[in-house]
Structures are given as structure tokens and as C-alpha cells.
Amino acid sequence: MTSNRKLSLSLLEQQKPDWLAQLPEAFRTYCAGRELDEVECIVPDLAGMSRGKAMPLSKFSPAQSIYLPISIFYQTITGQDVQIDITNQWAERDVVLKPDMSTARAAPWAQQPRLQIIHDMLDHRAKPIRIAPRNLLRHMIKLYARQGWRPVVAPELEFYLVQPNLDPNEPIQPPVSRTGRQGTANQSYSMTAVDDYGPVIDTIYDYARDAGLAIDTLIQEDGAGQVEINLGHGDPVLLADQVFYFKRLIREAALKHGVFATFMAKPMRDQPGSAMHVHTSVVDIGSGKNIFSDKKGNSSKHFMHFIGGCQKYLPQAMPLMSPYVNSYRRFEIASNSSAPTNFSWGYDNRATGLRVPNAGPADRRLENRVVGVDSNPYLSIAAGLACGYLGMMKNLKPGRPAAGETDDNRYTIPTTLEQALTLFDHASDLQEVLGVDFCRVYSAVKREEARLYRREISPWEREHLLLNA
């Protein structure tokens, strides 16, 4: 590493760049007394993964724009380009990246202190690029603001710690615990199970502290090696940023201890799937009061209409919440999964896709239990807000609340990605709210991913059809 790349924080402070004083305290504490290395200028792509550029710290300035080709949004999860009905698609015009300095965070897994900053994506007239996931979520927040509303969300992240899987043809296996035995399922809320993977959990906490990210609670979920991290409630973009950062942070913490962390919706056939439950409420900007409760503290018309919109439009928005062929394995009734199989709603009822938790009037909210943890947090949160927004704008009434388990077939979940995309492609109201251009690009990418999957021959086919068909 050359000396011009290793500028200490104290030297930069002597030079007094304006942006340095604005860095979060967590980063300054983490970096104190050590030389800084580089800045990662990143954006979330359609999958919710980091894309961008890294540069020496001495070369970075918040006032200086950098550029990426817009074609990063035209790729499948495999990295293959998708032909879309777009004029001059492969001219690969650049988009402008402007840093959002409020997102500056440490990358604690790096050998040298490193700064990562999420950037906004703009065109050359400084207008937001609507197909960028973070901009799409901001667009939804603006629609709420026009009505005098502010949405509030709280995500819950489920994920698995698993043995390193070096051969994709081999099944994924639960990790080996501190006892030397492979983890077992059905250990919900077990503190012993959490302790079994203590070194990984401790590193997650350490990395989160260094990055200035807060964990509300952490629990052991149903699956072997399955963990859930709950985040606090707040602004949707802020919470989506946190999910975006946490996914990378958790993967890196796991790798440090020789295991994988996976956010696949259904990584193992005989283990439960992983969700990202999203709790949503809406407050009045002027008064700060929860519009889901009326003056008497009861459920308001807004709340009922929000639920009605979710019941009608969430099936059409499924590709944004369950984006891969694997996502729909989570909803198989016989798949040892506690995932809901419907968009019914109920009070404190985990058999429904839409749950109203026990809470006082100020905290009344709806929990969307259908969202997969494999989704892009910006897109899945935006989709939920869009559905509820349409319900409130159109005064849609929900069905009757379910008492206990339900087999109501009026609110079923699509069973395949192709089925979900067909609903999505014909969802005119939803596409008008989200943006037709974004929906066209997203659908094209997802249909290509489905096509690529259909080309593959699975181990099940080789085992049962090779000599028997």
C-alpha cells in the first residue's frame, strides 16, 4: 500500500475537509488512531447486492460525481444480460452516483479501515433514476407525504448459518455446533442454540457496533442454524439501508468463522424457510399520531383500507417480495415451513399472511409475513407500501379477520415465479404507482431467470428418471 493511499484520520482533520466532520461517531470511534484505506461507493442492484467502485480515500469527495452504466439493472442473478424492449439499451449510458453521506458506515471485516457509502443514482439532469431500487422506495414515501402521511416500518431478518457448500450439486447442511454435533431443528427461542454459534453471533454484534447499526433483538428460529435479527422501527429508506448493510455484514461475520450465512428463502428441503417479516404503520405528519387508530383508540378506516389494499394487490406484487424460483418453495404446505400460504388477515394470528400484532393504539400496525428474506429490501418494502397506499386511496375493504387456521381460497399466494409474474404483468394499478418502466425491466429480468432455471436438470430428475422413465 503506497503512502499516498494511507492517510490517517488526524492528517485529514488537519486538512479540514468539510465532509470528514460529518462522518458518524461510530465510524470515527472505530477508525481512531488507525490509517484509513479506501472508500466504497456503492448502490443496491435489483437483487439487493452491492455494486459500485472503490477508490483511495484521498481521491474521494462528496462533491465529485462518479458514474456507472445503467446496464447493471439489466442483469440476472447469474450475471447474464437480458434483452429488454428499451431504445438503445446497449448504448450503456452512464448514470450519475451522488453520495448520501448519512449512510457512511465502516466495513469492519476489512483488514484496513474502510468506509462504505450508499449513493443515489441520478440522470445527467440530476433527476432520480426510477428503476434504481432506493429511488423507487423514496418515490413511494413521496406519494404518502402528498397525503400528509409518513410510513414507518420494522423488518425482521431470518437467515441460516450453514456448512460451506463448495459443490452446488450437494445439499446444503446445517453447521456443526460447539458440541461437535450437527445442529437440529425445532429449537425456537433456545438460548443454548444461540450459544452454539456464539463466535459468529459475537462477531455480528461487533461488526454492527463498528458500523453504527443497531440490533433490537436476536433469537434462534425453528431451523437448524436459523437465526432471526429484529431491527428497530423507523423511516423505510433508513431501515432498507440497514437491511442492505446487515446482509453483507452477516455474510462476512460468518466467513470469518468458516461457515456460510445464507439468505436463500428455502436453502434446505427439510428445514423451514426464511422470511423478512415487515411491520408497517403510518403516522400523520402534522400531528405525529398513528392514522391506523381512530380518536377512540380503535382500528381506523385507514387501517382497514390498508389491509384491503394488501389483500388485493400483494398477490400481484409477489415477484418483488419473492423474487426467485426458490422463493416459492417456502410456501409449500408439506415443506416443514411455518410460512403462511395465504393473504388472509387476523389479530395475533400467525397462520395468516397479514397479522395484526397485539399493540396499543399508538403502535397499531400490520405485519406482512409473506416477504422473503431473499428479496431486495427496498423493493419489497416499497411493494408493501404501494399495496397499502392503493387500498387507502381506493377505500378498499378487507375480508373478515381469520380466527385460527384458515383455508380461505380467496387470498391464495401464487405457487410459482411464473404465475406471480403473470399477475404482476397485468397489474395496471400497481404498475402505475411503482412506475411502468421499472416494472417492465424487472419483469424481463425475472422471466429470464425463470427461463435459465428451467434449462437445468435437477438431482431429483437424475435420480428418479434416468433409469425409470
N, C-alpha and C positions, 0 to 999 in steps of 0.2 A: 504494500500500500504506500503510495507516494505521499510526501509530506503535505503537498497542497490539497490532498483529499482529507487529511486528518486535521480538522480544525476543532479545537476544543471549544466547549460552550463558553468558557471565560473569555477566550480570544474574540469570539463572535460578539459577546456582550460589549467588549471594548470597542468594537467597530460599530456597535449600536444599530444593527438592522431593526427596523420597526417591528417586523413580524416575530422576532425572537421573543420579545416580551409578552407576546400573546399566546405562546405555547402553554398547554395545560400544565398545572402544577405537578400532576403525576409524571409527566414526561421529564420535567426539569429535575424532579427528585430521582427518577430512575437514571438519568444521564449525568448527574452531578459528579464532577471530578474525572469523568472519562471522556475520551475523544469520540466525537461523532463521526459516523461513516458516510451514510448516504440517505437520500430521500426517495421514497417510493411514491410516485404519482399514479394513483390507481382509480379505476372505475369498476363497478359491478357489471358484468355482461348479462346476457339473458339467463344464464344458468345461475347467476349469483356468485360467480368466481371472480377473482381479481385479475384485471388486465391493466396494462399501463407501461410506464417507463421508470427506470431507476437512474439517479444521477448523483454525482458528488454533492455534498451539502453546499459547498462553495459555489456551485452553479445554480442553486435553486433560489427563486424569488417568487413570492406570491403575485407580483405584478407581471410576471412573464408567462405568457401562454405557451402550452405545448400542444402537440397535435397527434391524433390517432386516426386511422382510416375508419370510416363508418362501417366497413365490412366486418368488423368484429361482431356485429349483430346479425350477420348473415351465415353464421356457422352453427353446425350441430354440436352436441356434446362430444362427438368424436373428433371434432376439428374440421370436418368436411364442409366445403362451401355449398350453399343452396341457391339454385337459380330461382329468383323471385320476379314477379311481374313489376319491375321497377325500371324507369327510364334511366339509361346509363348506369346501371347498377355497378358494373365493374370498372367504371372510371375511378372508383375508390376515392371519392373526395374526402378530404380531411375534415374532422370536427375539432373544435377548439376545447381544450381542457383548462378550466379555471379552478384553482384550489379552493376548497371550503376549509379555511383554517380552523374552524371549530371542530373538525373531525381529526385533527392531528393526534396521532397515537404512536406509542412506541411499538416496535416489533421485537418483543423481548426474547424471542428464540434466536435472534441473530447474534453472531459472535461479537460484533462491534455494535454499539448503539445505533439504531436505525429509526428513522421517522417515516411513518406512512400517513398519507393524506388522501382522503377521497376527493375527487374532482367532479365538478359539474361539467356537463357536456353541452356545448353551445354551437350554433352555426356562426358563420362569419359576420352576421348582423347582431350577434350577442343574444339570439333567441334560443331558448332551451330546445334541444333535440328531443322530440316527443317519443321516439322509440327507445330512449335511454330509460331503464327501469326506475332510477331515482327521480328523474323528471316526471315520469308517469305518476308516481306516488305524490309528488308535490302538486301536480295538476289536480288530483282528487282532493287534496287538502284545500286548494283554492276554491273548488266548487262548494265545499262545505262552508268556507269563510264567506262566500257570497250570500249565504243564507243566515249568517250570523252565528255559525256553529264551528266548534273545534273538536275533531275526533281525538280520542285517547285510546291507546292500545297497550296490551301487555302480552308478550309472547312467552311460550313455554317450549323449550327445545329438548327433544328426546334424541338420543344418539347411542350408538353401540361402540364399546371398546372390543376389538376382535384380534385374534391372532393374525400376524402378517399373512396376507393372501398373495403369493407370488405367481400362482398359476390360475388364471381366470376359469379354467375348466374344473377346478377343485372347489367344493363347497366352502363357504366361509365358516370358521369355527370360533366359538366363544373363547375368551382369553383364559389363561391359567392364572388362578388366584395365588395369593401368598401362601396358601396351604400346599401348593403344587398340584392341586386338582383343578380340572376344568370347571368353569362357572356353570351354575344351574339356574333354571328359570323359576318363575313364581316366587320371587323374593322381594315383592313390592315393599318399599319403605324400610327395608332391612338395613340397619346401621352397620351390621357385620359385613354385608355385601359391599357397602361403600368403602369400608376399611380394607377389603380385599384388594382394592385397586387404589389404595391410599396414595402411593407415589405419583400416579398420574393426576389424581384429583388435587393433590397439593400443588403440583406444577400448574394446573389450570388456574387455581387461586392465585398463585404467584404471578403468572403472566397477566391475569386480569387486573391485578393491583397495579402492575407496572404500566399497563396500557390505560389505566384510568377507567376500567369497565367494572360495573357493579353487578354482583350476583345476588339475587334476592334469596333464593333457596336452592338446595341441591338434594336430590333424592335418588334412591335406587328404584328403577322401574321394574316391570314384570319380567323382562327378558334377561337372559344370562349375559352379564356385562352391559346391560342397558341402563343409562343414566339420564336423568332429566334435570335441566337447569332452568329455573324460572327467573325472568328479568322483571324489573320494576315497570310501572305504568308511566306513560308519557306520550310525547309527540310521536306520531307514526314514523316520520323520517329518522328521528333520533333513534328509535327502537329498531328500525330496519338496519340502520348503520351498525348498531350494536350486534345484531344477529350476524350481519355480514362479517364483522371483525371476529366475533366469537367462533364462527365455524373454522376459520383459518387457525385461530389461536388454539382451539381444542385439538385439531389435527396435529399441530406442531408439538403440543404438550404430550400427546400420545406417542408420537415418533421418538421423542426424547427417551422414552422408556421401552422402546422396542415393540410397541403394539400399534395397530391402526385404530383411528376413530373414523367411523363411517356415518354419513347422514343419508344413506340409502333408506327409502321408505320401508323396504322389506328385504333385509340382507340375508336372512336365514329362513328357510322354509318352515321350520317348526318352532320359530320364536315369534313373538308379537312384532308388529310393525312399529315404526317411529313417526310421531306426529309433531307438528308445531301448532299446538292449540293457541288461538289468538282471542284474548278478551278485548271487547270493544265497548266503549261508552262514548257519548257525545255531550259536550257542555256548551252552554250558551256563552258566547264570547263576552257579552256585556256584563252579565250577572255572575258568570262562573259556575252556575248551577247545572246539574245533570238534567238534560232535557228528556231523559228516559223515565223520569219520575215527575208526577204532577204535583200541584200545591199541597195535596193531602198525603203525599208520600207513596201513592200507588203507581202502578205502571201507567205511563202516559200513552197517548195516541201515537206519538213519535216512536216510542219503543215498539208498539205493536206493528206499526208500519215498517219499521226497520227489520223486524223479524219476517214480516210478509215479503219484503223485498229479497231477503236472503233465501227464503224458501223458493221463490220463483226463479231467481237469477243465478244462484250459486251453482245449480247443475250446469248452466251454460258457461260458467266461469271456471269449471273444473280443470281445464288444461293449465291454468295459472296457479292452481293450488296443488295439483297432482300432475306434474309435467312429463312423466316418463312412463314407459310400459310397465316398469317395476312398481310404480306408484299404486297401481290398481290391485296388486296382489295383497296389499294391506287390507282391502275391504272384503276379501273372501271370507265367508261365514265360517268355513271349516279350516281356517288358516292359523288357529291359535292366536287370534288377534282380538284385542278389546276395542278396535276401531269401530265407529258407527257405520251402519250400512244405509243410512237414510238422512234426509234433511228435515225430519220431524223436530219439534222443539218441546222442551219441558222444563219444569222447575226442578233444579238439582237432580237431573236425570242424565246419567252418563250413557244410557242406551240410545240417546238421541244425538244427531249431528249438531244440533243447536241447543246449548244448555244455558239456562239462567241460574247462575250460582246464588246461594244464599248470601244476601247482602242488604244493607240498609239503603234507604232512598238515594243517598248521595253517591253510593257505589254501585247502583244498579247497572248491570252490563250483560252482554251476550257473549258466550264462549263458543267460538267456531271450532269444533273438534275434528273437522274433516281435513283441514290443511295438513299436508305432508311436510316433514322437516326437509325433504329434498327439494322443496320449492325455493324460488328466489324470493326472499322476504319482502322486497319492495313490491314485487308483482302480486304475491298472494295477499299481502295486506291491502294493497290498492284494490284488488278484486273484491275483497270483503267489504271495503268501504263503498265501492261502486254499487254493489248489490243493495246494501242498506240505504244508500242515498236514493236510488231509484224507487225503493219502497216508500220512503218518506215523501218524495216528490209526487208519487202517483197514488198515495194513500192506500197502499195495498194491505189487505187484512190477512193475517196468518191463519193457518188451520188451528184446530183445537190443540191445547197442550197435551202431550202424551203422558199418561200415568203409567210408569213402569215400562217394560219392554213393549215394543211396537212392531207390527208388521204392515204398517200403512204403506201401500204401494204408490201413493200419490206423490211421495217425496223421495223417490229412489235415487241412488248415486249411479252415474254411468259406470259400467263394468270394465271398459277398455279405453285406452287413449283415443283410438279411432272414433269410438262412439262419442266421447267427450268433445273431440274436435268438430264433429258434425254439428253438435249443438252449438258450439262456440261460433262456427262459421255462419250460422243463421241467427245469431243473437244481435239483432239490429239495435235494440235499445242499449244493450251493454257496450257494443262496439262504438256507438255514438258517444258514450261517456268516456270510454277509455281511449278512443282515437282509432279511426278506421285503418290508418297507415300502420300503426303499431300492430293491430290485430292481424293484418294481412301478413306482415313479416313473421310474427310469432307463429301463426298457424302453419306457414310454409316450412319453417324450421322444424316444428314438431311433427309434421307429416313426413318429412324426410327422415327424421329419427325413427319413426314407426316403420317406415319402409326398410331402413337399414336393419332394424331388428328382425323383420320378417324374413330377411335373407339368411339369417343364421340358423344352423341346425343345433338343437339343444341336446344335452346329455340324455334327457328323457327319451327323445326320438331315437337316438342311437341305441339306447338300452332296450327299448320295447319294440322297435320297428325293424331294426336291422335284420333280424333273423326270423321274426314272427309275422311280419306283414305279407 
